[in-house]
Amino acid sequence: MGRRPSHTHLALAAESFMRTFQQLLAQVSTEVQKYTSVLFLTGGMSLEPYVIEAVKQAFPQCDIHPVEPHWESSMDCRCTHH
């Protein structure tokens, strides 16, 4: 078996992920600013508290709705401007 990553390696990977994720969120926020007031976060990593917090910081003007994956398949979800 291979070696388990150390706490330092995991922390560096998480930091790198969050930095890249926040840059992507900033870019998307700028591009959709006038169109989106409601965001649905559906399944997977989008339900993690640190991801939800990053999305809230990037889109302070939006209503953020984390939902379970089965929910989005049963509804026609659209982002709308209020």
C-alpha positions, 0 to 999 in steps of 0.5 A: 500500500502507498503512504497516506498523505500527511496533514500538511499535504492535505491542507495544501491541497485543500488550500489550492482547491479553495483558491482555484474555486474562489477564483472561478466563483469570482469570474462566474459572479462577474459574468452572470451578475445581472442574470442570477438572483437564486442559485441551487447547489445540487449534490456532491461537494456543493453541500459541504459547508465550506463550499456553501460559504465560498459561494455565499461570499462570491454571490452575496446578492443571491439566495443560495439553496443547497438541495439534495441531488434527487431534488433537481431531477424532479424539478425544472430549475431555472435561475431567475432575476427578481 
